[in-house]
Amino acid sequence: MNVLVFDIETVPDVEAGRRLHDLEGLSDKEIADVMYHLRRQETGGSDFLRLHMQRIVAISVVLRSRDTVTVWSLGEPGAPEQDLVQRFFDGIERFSPTLVSWNGGGFDLPVLHYRALVHGVVGRRYWDAGDEDREFRWNNYLSRFHTRHTDLMDVLSAYQGRAVAPLDQIATLLGFPGKMGMSGALVWENYLNGNIEGIRNYCETDVLNTYLVYLRFELIRGHLSAEEYQGECQLLRDTLAKDNKPHLNEFLQVWGAA
């Protein structure tokens, strides 16, 4: 079975802000400032933008397939958003994986839906709810309670909003590295400074935390034995060591020190 763990990073969709709020003549930063200001007025304090007002700048994934595990970010640094979104849905078309996320049902997937809509990205397999493949009638990517997309935050909180927990805290409680080097609140600043590589690296460490929590989840529901769980963790350690990238080496070092 193929498992695809994913995470996205977003920035304000300044083109949407320019169009919807008639902000011609302003810089991207000025438009984003207006968008954040309007959102604070709307919410009474929070400047977290509505999902259709966000643009994807990074999609990072962990793919567990056959006897390998791989972590990477889709597309080249600075690739057009449409290319990133298309690659995500193409991967589902190719592998029909179990998707795994942390709050993917509440954030990542709705954002991907809106961006696919904006760019006209086709994801035939993803949107199937049983019309083309009868098996998808009983287990598809769209239903909240189906496991073809496993939103760990949703499942572990028993679908109770008051019980949800941040990924960073859960990962840290389990002895995993948690947040490293950045946070979602700093992505826009790093994007303005041209640090796309840093954003992608941060996204990759986030998706690694999600994958490790998923392995522990597979252990507690009896899908992995204790020995198999340790084997999966070791396979990931070996893979990251072989990749020998600075941010992955740091992840390994923090993980080993926990």
Secondary structure, DSSP 8 states (H G I E B T S, - for coil): --EEEEEEEEEE-HHHHHHHTT-TT--HHHHHHHHHHHHHHHHTS-----GGGEEEEEEEEEEEETTEEEEEESS-TT--HHHHHHHHHHHHHHH--EEEESSIIIIIHHHHHHHHHHHT---HHHH-SSSS-GGGGTS-SS-TT-TTEEEHHHHHTTT-GGG---HHHHHHHTTS--S-S--GGGHHHHHHTT-HHHHHHHHHHHHHHHHHHHHHHHHHTTSS-HHHHHHHHHHHHHHHHHH--HHHHHHHHHHHH-
